[in-house]
Amino acid sequence: MVSRLALMMALPALVLGTSTAVRAQAPAKATYVKVDTTEGAFVIELDAAKAPKTVDNFLKYVKEDHYTNTIFHRVIDGFMIQGGGFTADMQEKEAPRLVRNEGGNGLKNLTYTVAMARTSAPHSASSQFFVNTANNDFLNRENSQDGFGYAVFGRVVEGKEVVDRIGKAPTQAKPNPKVTGMLMQDVPTTPIVIKSIEVVEKK
């Protein structure tokens, strides 16, 4: 939407009939990352225009090589696949840098969109992310119980069949390394390892 200030500045040029032209800004070039896993690879288009803080934080973890040899540790068929925080031996990687929740950016938790995972604290997202494998409207800010929702920051544009395959992986409960006697549910029986995440050029 054009701001009131911009309209006021443009008005004199219109009235005086000058040849002043407004130079349109080219849209920012999209950034793509390739997620290479033991089940195949998929490509995510990041939306820095609508989720600038989230994309910046995610790319910092990518450049720090944080995601290499982490796993998709939580897979729920018909819901989502979550990864980026644990190694194959269920050790949680340190990810101290948090990002403010951008759940109100207008992007919805639709099938194949990518969002940040977090605890019940709204601004606790760090490195873990998930890919929606269904339209999960209840995760959107306007439908969320806490009024914040889960911030979408990208969408899968290639390799959707890989996401589908991961989403159908058989799962089991495994001991939670942080809490004695507690189990982590929905862990793939065979570890699905993220071999790398890297920025790529979209052809």
Protein Blocks (a to p, Z undefined) as FASTA:
>chain_A
ZZfklmmmmmmmmmnopabdcdddddddddddddddfkbccdddddfklmmmlmmmmmmm
mmnommgopacfbdcehiaccehkacfkopacddfbccddfklnopacdehiacddddfb
lklcfkbccddfbdcfklpmklpmnlnopadfbdcfehklmmmmmmmpccdddddfklgh
iacehiafbacddfbdcddddZZ
